[in-house]
Amino acid sequence: MSGEAGAGAPVIQVEHLVARYGDRTILNDISCEVRRGEVFVIVGGSGCGKTTLLRHMIGLLRPAAGRVVIDGEDITHADEEHLRRVQQRIGVSFQAGALFGSLTLAQNVALPLEEYTALPPETIALLVRMKLAMVRLDGQEQLMPSELSGGMRKRAALARSLALDPSILFFDEPSAGLDPITSVELDELIVQVNKSLGTTIVVVSHELASIFTIADRCIMLDAATKSVIADGPPRALRDSSTDPRVRAFFNRQPSEQAQHRRDARGD
């Protein structure tokens, strides 16, 4: 974990955000802030809106109410050009990696550089090799995504998200589908990027081992109330929270309702 993150100024502010899909409210009156240089993790049970919040934070979805501010710029009602400028300063690694299957590893990583810069091909090729080396994929430039293991695809997606040297990185369930050892290696890479580059990192996760390894601070979303029910360092939430839902999550215990159902069944 990055030990100095707590002193950082807010780089992302979410204010009274309401998210809806049609008539269904997913998030209601969500407010939080991400401090510059910290690893900030959004946690909660299935269906609580973690990925929905992340998609609003990067401007892929527009809120029904409230606003999102990145580096002092309100992106809530930004036009396409303004939003594109802001998004150039962020990198995103989605759960499935989203690599283009018809392109080599090098070509996938080069895409943001070709789209957003006017750098000559030889400079782009050098930067691609540098980014792949950062995620321990040097020498693998010509492999196709189908030739990569799950962990390699995750690292390749990280390399592509780093292509433009973003000040903020977003990860959606980075450890999903990975074996425990590969998950640990990816956690180490995330911490390394945060410490060596000072990159602010926002992660959606429900993997407790990963959360305790990488997170400076967490917020916990609750599906029933559609709100934030906890905010703080994960170990403090585990050890000191007075909310039984928070204690149950961080101590990997069944909720009180689930325990009552098990007791009724005699399990």
C-alpha positions as CSV (number, residue, x, y, z in Angstrom):
1,M,0.0,0.0,0.0
2,S,1.1,3.5,-0.6
3,G,1.8,4.9,2.8
4,E,1.5,8.6,2.0
5,A,-1.7,8.5,0.0
6,G,-3.9,9.8,2.9
7,A,-2.4,13.3,2.6
8,G,-3.3,13.6,-1.1
9,A,-5.8,16.2,-2.3
10,P,-9.0,14.9,-4.0
11,V,-8.5,14.0,-7.6
12,I,-12.0,12.5,-8.1
13,Q,-15.1,13.8,-6.5
14,V,-18.5,12.1,-6.7
15,E,-21.3,14.2,-5.3
16,H,-24.8,13.0,-4.6
17,L,-24.8,10.7,-7.6
18,V,-27.9,8.8,-8.5
19,A,-27.6,6.0,-11.1
20,R,-30.6,4.4,-12.8
21,Y,-31.2,1.8,-15.5
22,G,-34.6,2.7,-16.9
23,D,-36.9,3.0,-13.9
24,R,-34.6,1.0,-11.6
25,T,-32.4,2.9,-9.2
26,I,-29.0,1.2,-8.7
27,L,-27.2,3.9,-6.7
28,N,-28.8,6.6,-4.6
29,D,-27.1,9.8,-3.3
30,I,-23.5,8.4,-3.5
31,S,-20.8,10.8,-2.4
32,C,-17.1,10.0,-2.1
33,E,-13.7,11.3,-3.1
34,V,-10.5,9.7,-4.3
35,R,-7.3,11.3,-3.1
36,R,-4.3,11.8,-5.3
37,G,-1.8,9.0,-5.1
38,E,-3.9,6.5,-3.2
39,V,-5.3,3.0,-4.1
40,F,-9.0,3.4,-3.6
41,V,-11.1,0.2,-3.7
42,I,-14.9,0.0,-4.2
43,V,-16.2,-3.1,-2.4
44,G,-19.6,-4.7,-1.7
45,G,-21.7,-7.7,-2.4
46,S,-22.9,-8.8,-5.8
47,G,-25.4,-6.5,-7.4
48,C,-24.6,-3.4,-5.2
49,G,-23.5,-1.2,-8.1
50,K,-19.7,-1.3,-7.9
51,T,-19.1,-1.5,-11.7
52,T,-21.9,1.0,-12.3
53,L,-20.2,3.5,-10.0
54,L,-16.9,3.0,-11.8
55,R,-18.5,3.5,-15.2
56,H,-19.9,6.8,-14.0
57,M,-16.6,7.8,-12.6
58,I,-14.9,7.5,-16.0
59,G,-17.7,9.1,-18.0
60,L,-19.1,6.0,-19.7
61,L,-22.4,6.5,-18.0
62,R,-24.1,9.8,-17.2
63,P,-25.8,10.1,-13.8
64,A,-29.5,10.7,-13.3
65,A,-28.6,13.2,-10.7
66,G,-25.4,14.5,-9.0
67,R,-22.0,15.0,-10.6
68,V,-18.5,13.6,-11.1
69,V,-15.4,15.9,-11.0
70,I,-12.0,14.7,-12.2
71,D,-9.0,16.9,-11.5
72,G,-11.3,19.9,-11.0
73,E,-13.3,19.3,-14.3
74,D,-17.0,18.4,-14.1
75,I,-17.5,15.6,-16.6
76,T,-21.2,15.1,-15.8
77,H,-22.5,17.1,-18.8
78,A,-19.3,17.4,-20.7
79,D,-19.5,17.3,-24.5
80,E,-17.7,14.5,-26.4
81,E,-14.6,16.6,-27.1
82,H,-14.2,17.7,-23.4
83,L,-14.8,14.2,-22.1
84,R,-12.3,12.8,-24.6
85,R,-9.6,15.2,-23.3
86,V,-10.3,14.2,-19.7
87,Q,-10.3,10.5,-20.6
88,Q,-6.9,10.8,-22.2
89,R,-5.5,11.3,-18.7
90,I,-7.0,8.1,-17.4
91,G,-6.4,4.4,-18.1
92,V,-9.0,1.6,-17.8
93,S,-8.6,-2.1,-17.5
94,F,-11.9,-3.9,-17.6
95,Q,-12.6,-7.4,-16.2
96,A,-12.2,-9.3,-19.4
97,G,-9.1,-7.3,-20.5
98,A,-10.9,-6.3,-23.8
99,L,-7.9,-7.0,-26.0
100,F,-8.5,-7.1,-29.7
101,G,-8.2,-10.8,-30.8
102,S,-7.0,-10.0,-34.3
103,L,-4.1,-7.8,-33.1
104,T,-0.8,-8.8,-31.6
105,L,0.1,-7.9,-28.1
106,A,2.3,-5.0,-29.3
107,Q,-0.5,-3.8,-31.6
108,N,-3.0,-3.8,-28.8
109,V,-0.7,-1.7,-26.5
110,A,0.1,0.7,-29.4
111,L,-3.6,1.5,-30.1
112,P,-3.9,4.4,-27.6
113,L,-0.6,5.9,-28.7
114,E,-1.7,5.8,-32.4
115,E,-5.1,7.2,-31.6
116,Y,-4.1,10.0,-29.2
117,T,-0.6,11.1,-30.2
118,A,1.3,12.0,-33.4
119,L,4.4,10.1,-32.4
120,P,6.4,8.4,-35.1
121,P,6.1,4.6,-35.4
122,E,9.6,3.9,-34.1
123,T,8.9,5.9,-30.9
124,I,5.6,4.1,-30.4
125,A,7.4,0.7,-30.8
126,L,9.9,1.8,-28.2
127,L,7.1,2.9,-25.8
128,V,5.2,-0.4,-26.3
129,R,8.3,-2.4,-25.4
130,M,8.8,-0.3,-22.3
131,K,5.2,-0.7,-21.2
132,L,5.3,-4.5,-21.8
133,A,8.5,-4.7,-19.8
134,M,6.9,-2.9,-16.9
135,V,4.3,-5.7,-16.6
136,R,6.8,-8.5,-17.2
137,L,5.8,-9.3,-20.8
138,D,9.0,-8.2,-22.5
139,G,9.8,-10.3,-25.5
140,Q,6.1,-11.3,-26.0
141,E,5.2,-8.5,-28.4
142,Q,4.2,-10.8,-31.3
143,L,1.9,-13.1,-29.4
144,M,-1.8,-13.0,-30.1
145,P,-4.4,-12.7,-27.3
146,S,-5.5,-16.3,-27.8
147,E,-1.9,-17.4,-27.0
148,L,-1.9,-15.6,-23.6
149,S,-2.9,-17.1,-20.2
150,G,-5.5,-15.3,-18.1
151,G,-2.8,-13.6,-16.1
152,M,-0.9,-12.5,-19.1
153,R,-4.1,-11.0,-20.6
154,K,-4.6,-9.1,-17.4
155,R,-1.0,-7.8,-17.5
156,A,-1.4,-6.9,-21.2
157,A,-4.5,-4.9,-20.5
158,L,-2.5,-3.1,-17.7
159,A,0.3,-2.3,-20.2
160,R,-2.3,-0.9,-22.6
161,S,-3.9,1.2,-19.9
162,L,-0.5,2.6,-19.1
163,A,0.4,3.5,-22.7
164,L,-0.4,7.3,-22.3
165,D,1.1,7.6,-18.8
166,P,-2.3,8.3,-17.2
167,S,-2.5,10.0,-13.8
168,I,-5.5,7.8,-12.8
169,L,-6.0,4.0,-13.5
170,F,-9.3,2.2,-13.1
171,F,-9.5,-1.6,-12.7
172,D,-12.7,-3.6,-12.7
173,E,-12.3,-6.9,-10.8
174,P,-8.6,-7.4,-11.8
175,S,-8.3,-10.7,-10.0
176,A,-11.5,-12.3,-11.4
177,G,-10.9,-15.7,-12.9
178,L,-7.2,-15.9,-11.8
179,D,-5.6,-18.6,-9.7
180,P,-4.3,-17.4,-6.3
181,I,-0.6,-17.1,-7.3
182,T,-1.4,-15.1,-10.4
183,S,-3.7,-12.9,-8.4
184,V,-0.9,-12.1,-5.9
185,E,1.4,-11.3,-8.8
186,L,-1.1,-8.9,-10.3
187,D,-1.7,-7.3,-6.9
188,E,2.1,-6.7,-6.7
189,L,2.1,-5.1,-10.1
190,I,-0.7,-2.7,-9.1
191,V,1.1,-1.7,-5.9
192,Q,4.4,-1.3,-7.9
193,V,2.7,1.0,-10.4
194,N,1.1,3.1,-7.6
195,K,4.4,3.4,-5.7
196,S,6.8,3.9,-8.6
197,L,4.7,6.2,-10.8
198,G,2.5,7.9,-8.1
199,T,-0.6,6.8,-10.1
200,T,-3.9,7.2,-8.4
201,I,-5.7,3.8,-8.7
202,V,-9.4,3.0,-8.4
203,V,-10.3,-0.7,-8.2
204,V,-13.6,-2.6,-8.1
205,S,-13.1,-5.8,-6.1
206,H,-14.7,-8.3,-3.8
207,E,-11.5,-10.4,-3.3
208,L,-10.6,-9.8,0.4
209,A,-7.0,-11.0,0.1
210,S,-6.4,-8.5,-2.8
211,I,-8.3,-5.7,-1.0
212,F,-6.1,-6.0,2.2
213,T,-2.9,-6.1,0.0
214,I,-3.5,-3.2,-2.3
215,A,-6.0,-0.8,-0.7
216,D,-5.2,2.4,1.1
217,R,-8.9,3.1,1.5
218,C,-12.3,1.5,0.7
219,I,-15.8,2.5,0.3
220,M,-18.5,-0.2,0.7
221,L,-21.7,-0.1,-1.2
222,D,-24.9,-1.8,0.0
223,A,-27.4,-3.3,-2.4
224,A,-30.4,-2.8,-0.1
225,T,-29.9,0.9,0.6
226,K,-28.1,1.6,-2.7
227,S,-25.7,3.8,-0.7
228,V,-22.2,4.0,0.8
229,I,-22.2,2.3,4.2
230,A,-18.5,2.5,5.1
231,D,-15.4,4.5,4.2
232,G,-11.9,3.9,5.5
233,P,-8.8,1.7,5.5
234,P,-9.9,-2.0,5.1
235,R,-8.3,-3.3,8.3
236,A,-9.9,-0.5,10.3
237,L,-13.3,-1.4,8.8
238,R,-12.7,-5.1,9.5
239,D,-11.6,-4.5,13.1
240,S,-13.6,-1.4,14.3
241,S,-16.8,-1.0,12.2
242,T,-20.0,-1.0,14.3
243,D,-22.1,-1.9,11.2
244,P,-22.7,-5.7,11.1
245,R,-22.9,-5.7,7.3
246,V,-19.4,-4.2,7.1
247,R,-18.0,-6.5,9.8
248,A,-19.5,-9.5,8.0
249,F,-18.0,-8.6,4.6
250,F,-14.5,-7.8,5.9
251,N,-14.4,-10.8,8.2
252,R,-15.8,-13.1,5.5
253,Q,-18.8,-14.1,7.6
254,P,-22.4,-14.7,6.5
255,S,-24.8,-11.7,7.0
256,E,-27.1,-11.9,10.0
257,Q,-30.1,-12.6,7.6
258,A,-28.2,-15.5,6.0
259,Q,-27.2,-16.8,9.4
260,H,-30.8,-16.7,10.5
261,R,-31.9,-18.7,7.4
262,R,-29.2,-21.3,8.1
263,D,-30.2,-21.6,11.7
264,A,-33.9,-22.0,10.7
265,R,-32.8,-24.8,8.3
266,G,-30.7,-26.4,11.0
267,D,-27.5,-26.1,8.9
